[in-house]
Amino acid sequence: MLELMKTVKIQGAATQCYVALHPQVKGISDEYFMDSNKAKASCHAQDADLAKKLWDFSLSMTNLP
């Protein structure tokens, strides 16, 4: 378990850094990346109704209109 946590900690922002800085993905938007590769988002991530519920819940938790 500790070995897994160490790997996750070291590589935790690798994909975000890759997408932000690597010239190979310059100009790419509206894509999902996992392990520094384009990937298909889960069905939950593509669910517009679920996204609306999450948005509304987030607004209620932050007391925003």
PQR file with spaces between the fields and no chain letter, atoms N, CA, C, O and H, PARSE charges and radii, in Angstrom:
ATOM       1  N    MET     1       0.825   -1.197    0.000 -0.4000 1.5000
ATOM       2  CA   MET     1       0.000    0.000    0.000 -0.0000 2.0000
ATOM       3  C    MET     1       0.864    1.254    0.000  0.5500 1.7000
ATOM       4  O    MET     1       0.579    2.202   -0.731 -0.5500 1.4000
ATOM       5  N    LEU     2       1.904    1.268    0.801 -0.4000 1.5000
ATOM       6  CA   LEU     2       2.776    2.439    0.844 -0.0000 2.0000
ATOM       7  C    LEU     2       3.449    2.683   -0.495  0.5500 1.7000
ATOM       8  O    LEU     2       3.630    3.832   -0.900 -0.5500 1.4000
ATOM       9  H    LEU     2       2.136    0.498    1.395  0.4000 1.0000
ATOM      10  N    GLU     3       3.818    1.619   -1.181 -0.4000 1.5000
ATOM      11  CA   GLU     3       4.452    1.763   -2.493 -0.0000 2.0000
ATOM      12  C    GLU     3       3.490    2.421   -3.481  0.5500 1.7000
ATOM      13  O    GLU     3       3.893    3.295   -4.247 -0.5500 1.4000
ATOM      14  H    GLU     3       3.671    0.686   -0.852  0.4000 1.0000
ATOM      15  N    LEU     4       2.233    2.011   -3.468 -0.4000 1.5000
ATOM      16  CA   LEU     4       1.226    2.608   -4.344 -0.0000 2.0000
ATOM      17  C    LEU     4       1.063    4.088   -4.024  0.5500 1.7000
ATOM      18  O    LEU     4       1.008    4.917   -4.933 -0.5500 1.4000
ATOM      19  H    LEU     4       1.906    1.301   -2.846  0.4000 1.0000
ATOM      20  N    MET     5       0.985    4.421   -2.758 -0.4000 1.5000
ATOM      21  CA   MET     5       0.811    5.817   -2.369 -0.0000 2.0000
ATOM      22  C    MET     5       2.009    6.658   -2.791  0.5500 1.7000
ATOM      23  O    MET     5       1.845    7.810   -3.192 -0.5500 1.4000
ATOM      24  H    MET     5       1.030    3.748   -2.020  0.4000 1.0000
ATOM      25  N    LYS     6       3.200    6.100   -2.704 -0.4000 1.5000
ATOM      26  CA   LYS     6       4.400    6.821   -3.116 -0.0000 2.0000
ATOM      27  C    LYS     6       4.346    7.120   -4.614  0.5500 1.7000
ATOM      28  O    LYS     6       4.671    8.229   -5.038 -0.5500 1.4000
ATOM      29  H    LYS     6       3.333    5.164   -2.378  0.4000 1.0000
ATOM      30  N    THR     7       3.939    6.143   -5.406 -0.4000 1.5000
ATOM      31  CA   THR     7       3.835    6.333   -6.850 -0.0000 2.0000
ATOM      32  C    THR     7       2.797    7.397   -7.173  0.5500 1.7000
ATOM      33  O    THR     7       3.040    8.276   -8.000 -0.5500 1.4000
ATOM      34  H    THR     7       3.675    5.243   -5.062  0.4000 1.0000
ATOM      35  N    VAL     8       1.665    7.320   -6.536 -0.4000 1.5000
ATOM      36  CA   VAL     8       0.604    8.294   -6.777 -0.0000 2.0000
ATOM      37  C    VAL     8       1.079    9.687   -6.392  0.5500 1.7000
ATOM      38  O    VAL     8       0.834   10.650   -7.120 -0.5500 1.4000
ATOM      39  H    VAL     8       1.468    6.606   -5.865  0.4000 1.0000
ATOM      40  N    LYS     9       1.747    9.802   -5.272 -0.4000 1.5000
ATOM      41  CA   LYS     9       2.223   11.099   -4.801 -0.0000 2.0000
ATOM      42  C    LYS     9       3.241   11.693   -5.776  0.5500 1.7000
ATOM      43  O    LYS     9       3.175   12.881   -6.090 -0.5500 1.4000
ATOM      44  H    LYS     9       1.946    9.020   -4.681  0.4000 1.0000
ATOM      45  N    ILE    10       4.160   10.892   -6.244 -0.4000 1.5000
ATOM      46  CA   ILE    10       5.195   11.370   -7.156 -0.0000 2.0000
ATOM      47  C    ILE    10       4.600   11.735   -8.509  0.5500 1.7000
ATOM      48  O    ILE    10       4.980   12.746   -9.101 -0.5500 1.4000
ATOM      49  H    ILE    10       4.213    9.927   -5.989  0.4000 1.0000
ATOM      50  N    GLN    11       3.682   10.934   -8.996 -0.4000 1.5000
ATOM      51  CA   GLN    11       3.132   11.128  -10.334 -0.0000 2.0000
ATOM      52  C    GLN    11       1.779   11.834  -10.317  0.5500 1.7000
ATOM      53  O    GLN    11       1.105   11.902  -11.345 -0.5500 1.4000
ATOM      54  H    GLN    11       3.373   10.113   -8.515  0.4000 1.0000
ATOM      55  N    GLY    12       1.384   12.351   -9.181 -0.4000 1.5000
ATOM      56  CA   GLY    12       0.051   12.909   -9.019 -0.0000 2.0000
ATOM      57  C    GLY    12      -0.340   13.970  -10.021  0.5500 1.7000
ATOM      58  O    GLY    12      -1.492   13.997  -10.455 -0.5500 1.4000
ATOM      59  H    GLY    12       1.931   12.295   -8.346  0.4000 1.0000
ATOM      60  N    ALA    13       0.562   14.835  -10.403 -0.4000 1.5000
ATOM      61  CA   ALA    13       0.229   15.922  -11.327 -0.0000 2.0000
ATOM      62  C    ALA    13       0.848   15.718  -12.704  0.5500 1.7000
ATOM      63  O    ALA    13       0.883   16.650  -13.507 -0.5500 1.4000
ATOM      64  H    ALA    13       1.498   14.813  -10.051  0.4000 1.0000
ATOM      65  N    ALA    14       1.328   14.531  -12.984 -0.4000 1.5000
ATOM      66  CA   ALA    14       2.021   14.289  -14.253 -0.0000 2.0000
ATOM      67  C    ALA    14       1.132   14.583  -15.458  0.5500 1.7000
ATOM      68  O    ALA    14       1.571   15.236  -16.405 -0.5500 1.4000
ATOM      69  H    ALA    14       1.299   13.774  -12.332  0.4000 1.0000
ATOM      70  N    THR    15      -0.098   14.114  -15.433 -0.4000 1.5000
ATOM      71  CA   THR    15      -0.985   14.332  -16.579 -0.0000 2.0000
ATOM      72  C    THR    15      -1.316   15.803  -16.743  0.5500 1.7000
ATOM      73  O    THR    15      -1.308   16.318  -17.861 -0.5500 1.4000
ATOM      74  H    THR    15      -0.455   13.584  -14.664  0.4000 1.0000
ATOM      75  N    GLN    16      -1.609   16.491  -15.639 -0.4000 1.5000
ATOM      76  CA   GLN    16      -1.924   17.916  -15.722 -0.0000 2.0000
ATOM      77  C    GLN    16      -0.739   18.700  -16.274  0.5500 1.7000
ATOM      78  O    GLN    16      -0.917   19.595  -17.102 -0.5500 1.4000
ATOM      79  H    GLN    16      -1.616   16.073  -14.731  0.4000 1.0000
ATOM      80  N    CYS    17       0.453   18.374  -15.826 -0.4000 1.5000
ATOM      81  CA   CYS    17       1.654   19.055  -16.327 -0.0000 2.0000
ATOM      82  C    CYS    17       1.876   18.748  -17.804  0.5500 1.7000
ATOM      83  O    CYS    17       2.221   19.638  -18.581 -0.5500 1.4000
ATOM      84  H    CYS    17       0.598   17.647  -15.154  0.4000 1.0000
ATOM      85  N    TYR    18       1.679   17.506  -18.187 -0.4000 1.5000
ATOM      86  CA   TYR    18       1.836   17.113  -19.587 -0.0000 2.0000
ATOM      87  C    TYR    18       0.886   17.911  -20.476  0.5500 1.7000
ATOM      88  O    TYR    18       1.300   18.481  -21.486 -0.5500 1.4000
ATOM      89  H    TYR    18       1.398   16.783  -17.556  0.4000 1.0000
ATOM      90  N    VAL    19      -0.380   17.945  -20.095 -0.4000 1.5000
ATOM      91  CA   VAL    19      -1.380   18.643  -20.912 -0.0000 2.0000
ATOM      92  C    VAL    19      -1.108   20.146  -20.947  0.5500 1.7000
ATOM      93  O    VAL    19      -1.329   20.793  -21.970 -0.5500 1.4000
ATOM      94  H    VAL    19      -0.716   17.482  -19.275  0.4000 1.0000
ATOM      95  N    ALA    20      -0.640   20.691  -19.853 -0.4000 1.5000
ATOM      96  CA   ALA    20      -0.389   22.133  -19.788 -0.0000 2.0000
ATOM      97  C    ALA    20       0.863   22.553  -20.552  0.5500 1.7000
ATOM      98  O    ALA    20       0.918   23.663  -21.082 -0.5500 1.4000
ATOM      99  H    ALA    20      -0.461   20.165  -19.022  0.4000 1.0000
ATOM     100  N    LEU    21       1.871   21.680  -20.614 -0.4000 1.5000
ATOM     101  CA   LEU    21       3.175   22.114  -21.102 -0.0000 2.0000
ATOM     102  C    LEU    21       3.691   21.438  -22.370  0.5500 1.7000
ATOM     103  O    LEU    21       4.526   22.014  -23.067 -0.5500 1.4000
ATOM     104  H    LEU    21       1.826   20.778  -20.183  0.4000 1.0000
ATOM     105  N    HIS    22       3.226   20.255  -22.682 -0.4000 1.5000
ATOM     106  CA   HIS    22       3.826   19.510  -23.792 -0.0000 2.0000
ATOM     107  C    HIS    22       3.345   20.045  -25.144  0.5500 1.7000
ATOM     108  O    HIS    22       2.143   20.203  -25.356 -0.5500 1.4000
ATOM     109  H    HIS    22       2.547   19.787  -22.116  0.4000 1.0000
ATOM     110  N    PRO    23       4.277   20.324  -26.057 -0.5600 1.5000
ATOM     111  CA   PRO    23       3.889   20.857  -27.366  0.2800 2.0000
ATOM     112  C    PRO    23       3.028   19.893  -28.189  0.5500 1.7000
ATOM     113  O    PRO    23       2.299   20.324  -29.082 -0.5500 1.4000
ATOM     114  N    GLN    24       3.107   18.618  -27.897 -0.4000 1.5000
ATOM     115  CA   GLN    24       2.343   17.627  -28.653 -0.0000 2.0000
ATOM     116  C    GLN    24       0.827   17.790  -28.465  0.5500 1.7000
ATOM     117  O    GLN    24       0.050   17.376  -29.325 -0.5500 1.4000
ATOM     118  H    GLN    24       3.699   18.268  -27.171  0.4000 1.0000
ATOM     119  N    VAL    25       0.413   18.380  -27.363 -0.4000 1.5000
ATOM     120  CA   VAL    25      -1.023   18.555  -27.117 -0.0000 2.0000
ATOM     121  C    VAL    25      -1.440   20.030  -27.157  0.5500 1.7000
ATOM     122  O    VAL    25      -2.539   20.385  -26.731 -0.5500 1.4000
ATOM     123  H    VAL    25       1.044   18.716  -26.664  0.4000 1.0000
ATOM     124  N    LYS    26      -0.561   20.869  -27.666 -0.4000 1.5000
ATOM     125  CA   LYS    26      -0.871   22.294  -27.773 -0.0000 2.0000
ATOM     126  C    LYS    26      -2.104   22.488  -28.654  0.5500 1.7000
ATOM     127  O    LYS    26      -2.199   21.923  -29.743 -0.5500 1.4000
ATOM     128  H    LYS    26       0.332   20.581  -28.011  0.4000 1.0000
ATOM     129  N    GLY    27      -3.030   23.284  -28.173 -0.4000 1.5000
ATOM     130  CA   GLY    27      -4.235   23.582  -28.936 -0.0000 2.0000
ATOM     131  C    GLY    27      -5.353   22.565  -28.787  0.5500 1.7000
ATOM     132  O    GLY    27      -6.452   22.786  -29.296 -0.5500 1.4000
ATOM     133  H    GLY    27      -2.953   23.743  -27.288  0.4000 1.0000
ATOM     134  N    ILE    28      -5.104   21.471  -28.111 -0.4000 1.5000
ATOM     135  CA   ILE    28      -6.152   20.465  -27.902 -0.0000 2.0000
ATOM     136  C    ILE    28      -6.997   20.896  -26.711  0.5500 1.7000
ATOM     137  O    ILE    28      -6.474   21.210  -25.642 -0.5500 1.4000
ATOM     138  H    ILE    28      -4.211   21.291  -27.698  0.4000 1.0000
ATOM     139  N    SER    29      -8.304   20.905  -26.910 -0.4000 1.5000
ATOM     140  CA   SER    29      -9.203   21.233  -25.805 -0.0000 2.0000
ATOM     141  C    SER    29     -10.415   20.311  -25.868  0.5500 1.7000
ATOM     142  O    SER    29     -10.610   19.588  -26.845 -0.5500 1.4000
ATOM     143  H    SER    29      -8.729   20.649  -27.778  0.4000 1.0000
ATOM     144  N    ASP    30     -11.212   20.346  -24.831 -0.4000 1.5000
ATOM     145  CA   ASP    30     -12.416   19.512  -24.742 -0.0000 2.0000
ATOM     146  C    ASP    30     -12.100   18.023  -24.841  0.5500 1.7000
ATOM     147  O    ASP    30     -12.879   17.250  -25.400 -0.5500 1.4000
ATOM     148  H    ASP    30     -11.053   20.933  -24.037  0.4000 1.0000
ATOM     149  N    GLU    31     -10.975   17.636  -24.306 -0.4000 1.5000
ATOM     150  CA   GLU    31     -10.592   16.226  -24.282 -0.0000 2.0000
ATOM     151  C    GLU    31     -10.314   15.814  -22.845  0.5500 1.7000
ATOM     152  O    GLU    31      -9.967   16.647  -22.009 -0.5500 1.4000
ATOM     153  H    GLU    31     -10.343   18.264  -23.853  0.4000 1.0000
ATOM     154  N    TYR    32     -10.466   14.544  -22.565 -0.4000 1.5000
ATOM     155  CA   TYR    32     -10.173   13.975  -21.253 -0.0000 2.0000
ATOM     156  C    TYR    32      -8.849   13.233  -21.356  0.5500 1.7000
ATOM     157  O    TYR    32      -8.630   12.470  -22.296 -0.5500 1.4000
ATOM     158  H    TYR    32     -10.748   13.866  -23.244  0.4000 1.0000
ATOM     159  N    PHE    33      -7.973   13.457  -20.397 -0.4000 1.5000
ATOM     160  CA   PHE    33      -6.676   12.787  -20.378 -0.0000 2.0000
ATOM     161  C    PHE    33      -6.530   11.971  -19.103  0.5500 1.7000
ATOM     162  O    PHE    33      -6.966   12.383  -18.028 -0.5500 1.4000
ATOM     163  H    PHE    33      -8.151   14.077  -19.633  0.4000 1.0000
ATOM     164  N    MET    34      -5.911   10.811  -19.244 -0.4000 1.5000
ATOM     165  CA   MET    34      -5.607    9.952  -18.107 -0.0000 2.0000
ATOM     166  C    MET    34      -4.244    9.321  -18.367  0.5500 1.7000
ATOM     167  O    MET    34      -4.000    8.791  -19.451 -0.5500 1.4000
ATOM     168  H    MET    34      -5.557   10.476  -20.117  0.4000 1.0000
ATOM     169  N    ASP    35      -3.370    9.373  -17.394 -0.4000 1.5000
ATOM     170  CA   ASP    35      -2.007    8.844  -17.538 -0.0000 2.0000
ATOM     171  C    ASP    35      -1.307    9.426  -18.765  0.5500 1.7000
ATOM     172  O    ASP    35      -0.628    8.712  -19.504 -0.5500 1.4000
ATOM     173  H    ASP    35      -3.568    9.803  -16.513  0.4000 1.0000
ATOM     174  N    SER    36      -1.481   10.717  -18.968 -0.4000 1.5000
ATOM     175  CA   SER    36      -0.859   11.473  -20.063 -0.0000 2.0000
ATOM     176  C    SER    36      -1.288   11.007  -21.454  0.5500 1.7000
ATOM     177  O    SER    36      -0.553   11.185  -22.425 -0.5500 1.4000
ATOM     178  H    SER    36      -2.032   11.297  -18.368  0.4000 1.0000
ATOM     179  N    ASN    37      -2.456   10.420  -21.548 -0.4000 1.5000
ATOM     180  CA   ASN    37      -3.005    9.989  -22.834 -0.0000 2.0000
ATOM     181  C    ASN    37      -4.463   10.416  -22.930  0.5500 1.7000
ATOM     182  O    ASN    37      -5.166   10.494  -21.923 -0.5500 1.4000
ATOM     183  H    ASN    37      -3.053   10.275  -20.760  0.4000 1.0000
ATOM     184  N    LYS    38      -4.908   10.691  -24.156 -0.4000 1.5000
ATOM     185  CA   LYS    38      -6.331   10.953  -24.333 -0.0000 2.0000
ATOM     186  C    LYS    38      -7.094    9.688  -23.978  0.5500 1.7000
ATOM     187  O    LYS    38      -6.674    8.578  -24.307 -0.5500 1.4000
ATOM     188  H    LYS    38      -4.337   10.627  -24.974  0.4000 1.0000
ATOM     189  N    ALA    39      -8.214    9.871  -23.306 -0.4000 1.5000
ATOM     190  CA   ALA    39      -9.025    8.732  -22.892 -0.0000 2.0000
ATOM     191  C    ALA    39     -10.496    9.119  -22.972  0.5500 1.7000
ATOM     192  O    ALA    39     -10.840   10.299  -23.045 -0.5500 1.4000
ATOM     193  H    ALA    39      -8.555   10.773  -23.039  0.4000 1.0000
ATOM     194  N    LYS    40     -11.339    8.125  -22.956 -0.4000 1.5000
ATOM     195  CA   LYS    40     -12.776    8.373  -22.964 -0.0000 2.0000
ATOM     196  C    LYS    40     -13.237    8.581  -21.522  0.5500 1.7000
ATOM     197  O    LYS    40     -12.923    7.788  -20.635 -0.5500 1.4000
ATOM     198  H    LYS    40     -11.059    7.167  -22.896  0.4000 1.0000
ATOM     199  N    ALA    41     -13.977    9.649  -21.309 -0.4000 1.5000
ATOM     200  CA   ALA    41     -14.518    9.922  -19.978 -0.0000 2.0000
ATOM     201  C    ALA    41     -15.588    8.885  -19.643  0.5500 1.7000
ATOM     202  O    ALA    41     -16.232    8.335  -20.536 -0.5500 1.4000
ATOM     203  H    ALA    41     -14.232   10.294  -22.030  0.4000 1.0000
ATOM     204  N    SER    42     -15.766    8.629  -18.364 -0.4000 1.5000
ATOM     205  CA   SER    42     -16.760    7.648  -17.928 -0.0000 2.0000
ATOM     206  C    SER    42     -18.171    8.115  -18.274  0.5500 1.7000
ATOM     207  O    SER    42     -18.390    9.286  -18.583 -0.5500 1.4000
ATOM     208  H    SER    42     -15.243    9.076  -17.639  0.4000 1.0000
ATOM     209  N    CYS    43     -19.107    7.203  -18.221 -0.4000 1.5000
ATOM     210  CA   CYS    43     -20.499    7.554  -18.513 -0.0000 2.0000
ATOM     211  C    CYS    43     -21.010    8.587  -17.513  0.5500 1.7000
ATOM     212  O    CYS    43     -21.827    9.437  -17.869 -0.5500 1.4000
ATOM     213  H    CYS    43     -18.929    6.251  -17.970  0.4000 1.0000
ATOM     214  N    HIS    44     -20.544    8.527  -16.276 -0.4000 1.5000
ATOM     215  CA   HIS    44     -20.960    9.509  -15.272 -0.0000 2.0000
ATOM     216  C    HIS    44     -20.460   10.907  -15.635  0.5500 1.7000
ATOM     217  O    HIS    44     -21.162   11.895  -15.423 -0.5500 1.4000
ATOM     218  H    HIS    44     -19.881    7.836  -15.987  0.4000 1.0000
ATOM     219  N    ALA    45     -19.271   10.984  -16.172 -0.4000 1.5000
ATOM     220  CA   ALA    45     -18.702   12.279  -16.550 -0.0000 2.0000
ATOM     221  C    ALA    45     -19.430   12.893  -17.740  0.5500 1.7000
ATOM     222  O    ALA    45     -19.357   14.104  -17.952 -0.5500 1.4000
ATOM     223  H    ALA    45     -18.701   10.181  -16.345  0.4000 1.0000
ATOM     224  N    GLN    46     -20.120   12.082  -18.506 -0.4000 1.5000
ATOM     225  CA   GLN    46     -20.835   12.560  -19.687 -0.0000 2.0000
ATOM     226  C    GLN    46     -22.328   12.756  -19.438  0.5500 1.7000
ATOM     227  O    GLN    46     -23.070   13.091  -20.361 -0.5500 1.4000
ATOM     228  H    GLN    46     -20.179   11.099  -18.334  0.4000 1.0000
ATOM     229  N    ASP    47     -22.768   12.551  -18.213 -0.4000 1.5000
ATOM     230  CA   ASP    47     -24.182   12.626  -17.857 -0.0000 2.0000
ATOM     231  C    ASP    47     -24.570   14.072  -17.526  0.5500 1.7000
ATOM     232  O    ASP    47     -24.205   14.588  -16.470 -0.5500 1.4000
ATOM     233  H    ASP    47     -22.165   12.279  -17.463  0.4000 1.0000
ATOM     234  N    ALA    48     -25.302   14.715  -18.423 -0.4000 1.5000
ATOM     235  CA   ALA    48     -25.675   16.123  -18.250 -0.0000 2.0000
ATOM     236  C    ALA    48     -26.584   16.327  -17.036  0.5500 1.7000
ATOM     237  O    ALA    48     -26.457   17.332  -16.337 -0.5500 1.4000
ATOM     238  H    ALA    48     -25.599   14.295  -19.281  0.4000 1.0000
ATOM     239  N    ASP    49     -27.491   15.397  -16.780 -0.4000 1.5000
ATOM     240  CA   ASP    49     -28.376   15.521  -15.616 -0.0000 2.0000
ATOM     241  C    ASP    49     -27.582   15.439  -14.311  0.5500 1.7000
ATOM     242  O    ASP    49     -27.829   16.200  -13.376 -0.5500 1.4000
ATOM     243  H    ASP    49     -27.595   14.580  -17.348  0.4000 1.0000
ATOM     244  N    LEU    50     -26.647   14.527  -14.260 -0.4000 1.5000
ATOM     245  CA   LEU    50     -25.802   14.395  -13.078 -0.0000 2.0000
ATOM     246  C    LEU    50     -24.936   15.641  -12.895  0.5500 1.7000
ATOM     247  O    LEU    50     -24.721   16.088  -11.768 -0.5500 1.4000
ATOM     248  H    LEU    50     -26.447   13.908  -15.020  0.4000 1.0000
ATOM     249  N    ALA    51     -24.446   16.193  -13.986 -0.4000 1.5000
ATOM     250  CA   ALA    51     -23.648   17.421  -13.916 -0.0000 2.0000
ATOM     251  C    ALA    51     -24.476   18.566  -13.343  0.5500 1.7000
ATOM     252  O    ALA    51     -23.978   19.353  -12.537 -0.5500 1.4000
ATOM     253  H    ALA    51     -24.620   15.830  -14.901  0.4000 1.0000
ATOM     254  N    LYS    52     -25.727   18.660  -13.755 -0.4000 1.5000
ATOM     255  CA   LYS    52     -26.617   19.712  -13.240 -0.0000 2.0000
ATOM     256  C    LYS    52     -26.854   19.527  -11.743  0.5500 1.7000
ATOM     257  O    LYS    52     -26.836   20.497  -10.985 -0.5500 1.4000
ATOM     258  H    LYS    52     -26.131   18.021  -14.410  0.4000 1.0000
ATOM     259  N    LYS    53     -27.074   18.288  -11.320 -0.4000 1.5000
ATOM     260  CA   LYS    53     -27.275   18.019   -9.892 -0.0000 2.0000
ATOM     261  C    LYS    53     -26.029   18.402   -9.091  0.5500 1.7000
ATOM     262  O    LYS    53     -26.135   18.999   -8.020 -0.5500 1.4000
ATOM     263  H    LYS    53     -27.088   17.501  -11.936  0.4000 1.0000
ATOM     264  N    LEU    54     -24.864   18.062   -9.606 -0.4000 1.5000
ATOM     265  CA   LEU    54     -23.624   18.411   -8.926 -0.0000 2.0000
ATOM     266  C    LEU    54     -23.447   19.922   -8.864  0.5500 1.7000
ATOM     267  O    LEU    54     -23.040   20.463   -7.836 -0.5500 1.4000
ATOM     268  H    LEU    54     -24.777   17.578  -10.476  0.4000 1.0000
ATOM     269  N    TRP    55     -23.752   20.600   -9.960 -0.4000 1.5000
ATOM     270  CA   TRP    55     -23.648   22.062   -9.999 -0.0000 2.0000
ATOM     271  C    TRP    55     -24.577   22.689   -8.960  0.5500 1.7000
ATOM     272  O    TRP    55     -24.164   23.555   -8.189 -0.5500 1.4000
ATOM     273  H    TRP    55     -24.083   20.161  -10.795  0.4000 1.0000
ATOM     274  N    ASP    56     -25.822   22.247   -8.945 -0.4000 1.5000
ATOM     275  CA   ASP    56     -26.793   22.789   -7.993 -0.0000 2.0000
ATOM     276  C    ASP    56     -26.371   22.507   -6.548  0.5500 1.7000
ATOM     277  O    ASP    56     -26.492   23.373   -5.682 -0.5500 1.4000
ATOM     278  H    ASP    56     -26.158   21.543   -9.571  0.4000 1.0000
ATOM     279  N    PHE    57     -25.883   21.308   -6.296 -0.4000 1.5000
ATOM     280  CA   PHE    57     -25.408   20.966   -4.958 -0.0000 2.0000
ATOM     281  C    PHE    57     -24.230   21.855   -4.566  0.5500 1.7000
ATOM     282  O    PHE    57     -24.165   22.344   -3.438 -0.5500 1.4000
ATOM     283  H    PHE    57     -25.785   20.605   -6.999  0.4000 1.0000
ATOM     284  N    SER    58     -23.306   22.062   -5.492 -0.4000 1.5000
ATOM     285  CA   SER    58     -22.140   22.907   -5.211 -0.0000 2.0000
ATOM     286  C    SER    58     -22.562   24.335   -4.887  0.5500 1.7000
ATOM     287  O    SER    58     -22.019   24.959   -3.976 -0.5500 1.4000
ATOM     288  H    SER    58     -23.359   21.665   -6.409  0.4000 1.0000
ATOM     289  N    LEU    59     -23.528   24.845   -5.633 -0.4000 1.5000
ATOM     290  CA   LEU    59     -24.039   26.191   -5.351 -0.0000 2.0000
ATOM     291  C    LEU    59     -24.654   26.260   -3.958  0.5500 1.7000
ATOM     292  O    LEU    59     -24.440   27.225   -3.225 -0.5500 1.4000
ATOM     293  H    LEU    59     -23.969   24.338   -6.374  0.4000 1.0000
ATOM     294  N    SER    60     -25.411   25.243   -3.601 -0.4000 1.5000
ATOM     295  CA   SER    60     -26.050   25.252   -2.284 -0.0000 2.0000
ATOM     296  C    SER    60     -25.013   25.176   -1.160  0.5500 1.7000
ATOM     297  O    SER    60     -25.212   25.759   -0.094 -0.5500 1.4000
ATOM     298  H    SER    60     -25.585   24.459   -4.197  0.4000 1.0000
ATOM     299  N    MET    61     -23.933   24.478   -1.388 -0.4000 1.5000
ATOM     300  CA   MET    61     -22.891   24.346   -0.363 -0.0000 2.0000
ATOM     301  C    MET    61     -22.074   25.629   -0.204  0.5500 1.7000
ATOM     302  O    MET    61     -21.499   25.876    0.855 -0.5500 1.4000
ATOM     303  H    MET    61     -23.771   24.005   -2.254  0.4000 1.0000
ATOM     304  N    THR    62     -22.027   26.436   -1.251 -0.4000 1.5000
ATOM     305  CA   THR    62     -21.233   27.669   -1.196 -0.0000 2.0000
ATOM     306  C    THR    62     -22.100   28.907   -0.988  0.5500 1.7000
ATOM     307  O    THR    62     -21.595   30.029   -0.940 -0.5500 1.4000
ATOM     308  H    THR    62     -22.494   26.235   -2.111  0.4000 1.0000
ATOM     309  N    ASN    63     -23.406   28.692   -0.866 -0.4000 1.5000
ATOM     310  CA   ASN    63     -24.360   29.792   -0.675 -0.0000 2.0000
ATOM     311  C    ASN    63     -24.316   30.820   -1.804  0.5500 1.7000
ATOM     312  O    ASN    63     -24.512   32.013   -1.572 -0.5500 1.4000
ATOM     313  H    ASN    63     -23.816   27.781   -0.905  0.4000 1.0000
ATOM     314  N    LEU    64     -24.062   30.359   -3.008 -0.4000 1.5000
ATOM     315  CA   LEU    64     -24.088   31.242   -4.171 -0.0000 2.0000
ATOM     316  C    LEU    64     -25.446   31.121   -4.854  0.5500 1.7000
ATOM     317  O    LEU    64     -26.108   30.090   -4.740 -0.5500 1.4000
ATOM     318  H    LEU    64     -23.903   29.390   -3.197  0.4000 1.0000
ATOM     319  N    PRO    65     -25.862   32.159   -5.557 -0.5600 1.5000
ATOM     320  CA   PRO    65     -27.191   32.107   -6.215  0.2800 2.0000
ATOM     321  C    PRO    65     -27.238   31.126   -7.377  0.5500 1.7000
ATOM     322  O    PRO    65     -28.278   30.977   -8.018 -0.5500 1.4000
